[in-house]
Amino acid sequence: MIDNTMTLETVEPARAEELPRSTAGHGHPVEILRLNTCGSVDDGKSTLIGRLLYDSKSLMEDQLEALERSADITGGGQINLANLTDGLRAEREQGITIDVAYRYFATPRRKFIIADTPGHVQYTRNMVTGASTANLAIVLVDARAGVIEQSRRHTCLAALLRIPHLVVAVNKMDLVNWSEERFLEIRDEFEEFLPRLDIKDVKFIPISALNGDNVVSASPASPWYQGPALLGHLETVHIASDWNLNGFRLPVQWVNRPNNPTDTRLHDFRGFSGQVAGGIVRVGQKVMVLPSGLKSTVKDIWTYDGSVAEAFCPQSITLVLEDDIDISRGDTIVGLDALPGMSTELRAKVSWMHSRPLTPGRKFFIKHTTVSAQVIVSSIESRLNIQTFEDEPGPTELVANDLGEIRLRTSRPLVYDGYATNRLTGSFILIEPSTNATVAAGMLLPPIELVKPEYNDFAI
Amino acid sequence: MSSALSSTNPSAAAVRPPSARGYHLDHLQFLETEAIHIMREVAAEFERPCLMFSGGKDSICLLRLAEKAFRPSDLPLPFLNVDTGHHFPELNEFRDRRARELGAKLIVRKVEDAIAAGIAVPTPGELSRNRLQIPTLLAAIEEFRFDCCIGGARRDEEKSRAKERFFSFRDGFGQWDPKNQRPEIWNLYNARVNPGEHMRVFPLSNWTEMDVWEYIQREKLEVPSIYFSHRRQCVRRGGQWLPVSDLLTLKPGEKTQELVVRVRTIGDIISTGMVESPADSVEDIIAEIAAARVTERGSRADDKTSEAAMEDRKKQGYF
């Protein structure tokens, strides 16, 4: 008997009975859980997703027909669940997944968005893509191979990207005769390095994606495993607190000013539209506009469905202020309680995604919240060694798939929080000017100094 | 326009104050805020965006999202539709009326005209206008120098669409390069394009067919009548019930039959399979989809051609 979980949270046992098909939200609102799957080539990610869709009855007859058609042609008659997600020609030819594929399925309890992210070393950027919006990551490990460099890299990325929940799915258990000992070995290997990463919630589940054991319902093959099947865990893991509700932030996306309105009440309408990137805003609340430091009061929170008294992250709203002050796209409206940092000098962890290496002194465009600015990478402080999880100081460059810490100088101050505090105001991308390629994903380190409530631009 | 000042949405009652239910969004509210954010990014980052509006159920949701993103201002982008000449007449009527009601500029470019101008060249005997939409669309993009087209495609529709980004880059030839897509991280969209290139943006990427109908229900959106059950002359062909129209020539031995049908997905009138259904309300449709055993695209002959049919068309610039 194994305590397979590192948290105290209790999870209902998997339900063995048949699930009704895809009826989530049918009549009642449900939550969306976003997850991504990562692992190496042949760890069975696509098969696992195919299995989840198949066993939760989210597949339709024509999809099954198409599967059977391709099985007759290429698979010697055996249905290949991976064909469900490997949608591109080249992928079916090579039997690998080359880009993030998104899949959707639902149970009566939740809706799920799966980002199937490839395990190929050269496609680590896609893992970052899929993981950046996920509530939960599934790291697949081949029970025969155990923990390999890719498992460490993916777990490390999941930790860096602050995915709140992690599942280590030890796959192909059938090929190790459902050995409890093997499962424990792999778990121990993980637990050796997990404390060095900051992940709060980790669960280990022994599965066989190919045969469906412990995927949707508990498997008789693993009487020693008392935890939930994978789907049961996905349906019940607590995700309600994954958004930041402290410290109001509204990066202004678009200034809403009606031209020649026929309705006279709209003559002076001037709203600031955007998605709340943190906290809660209320009518009557004092706010500050950054970088200018000008202050005003919230007069109205306008939405198409009528004015509301308060709004919260991540709602999309249009804010109307009491005072007529100059605000444009790229400005951030913040609450006065938990103030953000603001600087042109920044430190960040980056995942480098391009084949042209990053060297100090290179210039890029940075996109941070709704700001587009120019940026120079002033130095590369360190490069993360994926084996030891140690930052090795003073690298001359970062190459594709490297993770490192850099210093940046921007052409205009960024209003930001540390990524650990707020994913939306603590993240950025770098864009190469000539090619427009997205070359890096960045996570800002916490500001050394916060904006003070009495701050205004003119006082400096 | 004036209708948008305050609380004009009849479904406003459905939007309860957040405090009443905690600070959580349900799945439709989450999908909605994600899509509104994307629409506003488009309006802010592009010089000449347009919205592709066909009158179909997905683009109907796009219109409501555009209203939610931009009201009380006018919609800051025109609507574009490629008319194959094989559209259901009900659809075009609906398209024209909705554009008028919203005060939007509607641009229609016809495959017919593109053929006459030599822009689109049918292969001998080619009946479907599906492929011919591509050059027609690309010519319209060039004519109006659009740098961004918002479309209603969803990732759950089809396998190669499952790999599509929200912001999908198209080169100077309008081509999609699935192997070389820009990574899309957090909600930070790289909207940079050089002159002659453009972006296709899909705010409904994360929506499923069920989400679309639930949103139509929640927002009380009007949809063209052909989505609801009606009596129609049909003919059995290729495992589907095709609607009888001037464009359909009966083959020897084929017999027409009046059935009670509706459309689940709308393509051209010559290739859209009608489904036998008594569903005459949005509620009925939702119940029908919940029990459905085939996907939406199962009723579209244009997708069945080959395993990679959609991928091939998309690479060439299809939407």
Boltz contact constraints between the chains, C-beta under 6 A:
constraints:
  - contact:
      token1: [A, 23]
      token2: [B, 290]
      max_distance: 6.0
  - contact:
      token1: [A, 25]
      token2: [B, 27]
      max_distance: 6.0
  - contact:
      token1: [A, 25]
      token2: [B, 214]
      max_distance: 6.0
  - contact:
      token1: [A, 26]
      token2: [B, 290]
      max_distance: 6.0
  - contact:
      token1: [A, 29]
      token2: [B, 26]
      max_distance: 6.0
  - contact:
      token1: [A, 30]
      token2: [B, 27]
      max_distance: 6.0
  - contact:
      token1: [A, 32]
      token2: [B, 27]
      max_distance: 6.0
  - contact:
      token1: [A, 32]
      token2: [B, 30]
      max_distance: 6.0
  - contact:
      token1: [A, 60]
      token2: [B, 293]
      max_distance: 6.0
  - contact:
      token1: [A, 60]
      token2: [B, 294]
      max_distance: 6.0
  - contact:
      token1: [A, 60]
      token2: [B, 295]
      max_distance: 6.0
  - contact:
      token1: [A, 61]
      token2: [B, 293]
      max_distance: 6.0
  - contact:
      token1: [A, 61]
      token2: [B, 294]
      max_distance: 6.0
  - contact:
      token1: [A, 62]
      token2: [B, 294]
      max_distance: 6.0
  - contact:
      token1: [A, 62]
      token2: [B, 295]
      max_distance: 6.0
  - contact:
      token1: [A, 62]
      token2: [B, 298]
      max_distance: 6.0
  - contact:
      token1: [A, 87]
      token2: [B, 159]
      max_distance: 6.0
  - contact:
      token1: [A, 87]
      token2: [B, 160]
      max_distance: 6.0
  - contact:
      token1: [A, 87]
      token2: [B, 162]
      max_distance: 6.0
  - contact:
      token1: [A, 87]
      token2: [B, 163]
      max_distance: 6.0
  - contact:
      token1: [A, 88]
      token2: [B, 178]
      max_distance: 6.0
  - contact:
      token1: [A, 89]
      token2: [B, 308]
      max_distance: 6.0
  - contact:
      token1: [A, 99]
      token2: [B, 163]
      max_distance: 6.0
  - contact:
      token1: [A, 101]
      token2: [B, 162]
      max_distance: 6.0
  - contact:
      token1: [A, 101]
      token2: [B, 163]
      max_distance: 6.0
  - contact:
      token1: [A, 102]
      token2: [B, 155]
      max_distance: 6.0
  - contact:
      token1: [A, 102]
      token2: [B, 162]
      max_distance: 6.0
  - contact:
      token1: [A, 104]
      token2: [B, 156]
      max_distance: 6.0
  - contact:
      token1: [A, 104]
      token2: [B, 208]
      max_distance: 6.0
  - contact:
      token1: [A, 111]
      token2: [B, 27]
      max_distance: 6.0
  - contact:
      token1: [A, 113]
      token2: [B, 206]
      max_distance: 6.0
  - contact:
      token1: [A, 125]
      token2: [B, 183]
      max_distance: 6.0
  - contact:
      token1: [A, 129]
      token2: [B, 183]
      max_distance: 6.0
  - contact:
      token1: [A, 129]
      token2: [B, 184]
      max_distance: 6.0
  - contact:
      token1: [A, 129]
      token2: [B, 185]
      max_distance: 6.0
  - contact:
      token1: [A, 132]
      token2: [B, 185]
      max_distance: 6.0
  - contact:
      token1: [A, 132]
      token2: [B, 186]
      max_distance: 6.0
  - contact:
      token1: [A, 245]
      token2: [B, 23]
      max_distance: 6.0
  - contact:
      token1: [A, 253]
      token2: [B, 40]
      max_distance: 6.0
  - contact:
      token1: [A, 253]
      token2: [B, 44]
      max_distance: 6.0
  - contact:
      token1: [A, 254]
      token2: [B, 40]
      max_distance: 6.0
  - contact:
      token1: [A, 254]
      token2: [B, 43]
      max_distance: 6.0
  - contact:
      token1: [A, 254]
      token2: [B, 44]
      max_distance: 6.0
  - contact:
      token1: [A, 256]
      token2: [B, 73]
      max_distance: 6.0
  - contact:
      token1: [A, 258]
      token2: [B, 72]
      max_distance: 6.0
  - contact:
      token1: [A, 258]
      token2: [B, 73]
      max_distance: 6.0
  - contact:
      token1: [A, 262]
      token2: [B, 1]
      max_distance: 6.0
  - contact:
      token1: [A, 262]
      token2: [B, 2]
      max_distance: 6.0
  - contact:
      token1: [A, 263]
      token2: [B, 2]
      max_distance: 6.0
  - contact:
      token1: [A, 263]
      token2: [B, 5]
      max_distance: 6.0
  - contact:
      token1: [A, 266]
      token2: [B, 72]
      max_distance: 6.0
  - contact:
      token1: [A, 273]
      token2: [B, 40]
      max_distance: 6.0
  - contact:
      token1: [A, 275]
      token2: [B, 37]
      max_distance: 6.0
  - contact:
      token1: [A, 304]
      token2: [B, 9]
      max_distance: 6.0
  - contact:
      token1: [A, 304]
      token2: [B, 67]
      max_distance: 6.0
  - contact:
      token1: [A, 304]
      token2: [B, 68]
      max_distance: 6.0
  - contact:
      token1: [A, 304]
      token2: [B, 71]
      max_distance: 6.0
  - contact:
      token1: [A, 305]
      token2: [B, 9]
      max_distance: 6.0
  - contact:
      token1: [A, 305]
      token2: [B, 12]
      max_distance: 6.0
  - contact:
      token1: [A, 305]
      token2: [B, 15]
      max_distance: 6.0
  - contact:
      token1: [A, 306]
      token2: [B, 6]
      max_distance: 6.0
  - contact:
      token1: [A, 306]
      token2: [B, 7]
      max_distance: 6.0
  - contact:
      token1: [A, 306]
      token2: [B, 12]
      max_distance: 6.0
  - contact:
      token1: [A, 312]
      token2: [B, 18]
      max_distance: 6.0
  - contact:
      token1: [A, 312]
      token2: [B, 23]
      max_distance: 6.0
  - contact:
      token1: [A, 314]
      token2: [B, 33]
      max_distance: 6.0
  - contact:
      token1: [A, 315]
      token2: [B, 33]
      max_distance: 6.0
  - contact:
      token1: [A, 316]
      token2: [B, 33]
      max_distance: 6.0
  - contact:
      token1: [A, 316]
      token2: [B, 36]
      max_distance: 6.0
  - contact:
      token1: [A, 316]
      token2: [B, 37]
      max_distance: 6.0
  - contact:
      token1: [A, 329]
      token2: [B, 44]
      max_distance: 6.0
  - contact:
      token1: [A, 353]
      token2: [B, 183]
      max_distance: 6.0
  - contact:
      token1: [A, 367]
      token2: [B, 188]
      max_distance: 6.0
  - contact:
      token1: [A, 427]
      token2: [B, 186]
      max_distance: 6.0
  - contact:
      token1: [A, 429]
      token2: [B, 185]
      max_distance: 6.0
  - contact:
      token1: [A, 429]
      token2: [B, 188]
      max_distance: 6.0
  - contact:
      token1: [A, 431]
      token2: [B, 190]
      max_distance: 6.0
  - contact:
      token1: [A, 436]
      token2: [B, 192]
      max_distance: 6.0
  - contact:
      token1: [A, 438]
      token2: [B, 182]
      max_distance: 6.0
  - contact:
      token1: [A, 438]
      token2: [B, 183]
      max_distance: 6.0
  - contact:
      token1: [A, 438]
      token2: [B, 190]
      max_distance: 6.0
  - contact:
      token1: [A, 441]
      token2: [B, 185]
      max_distance: 6.0
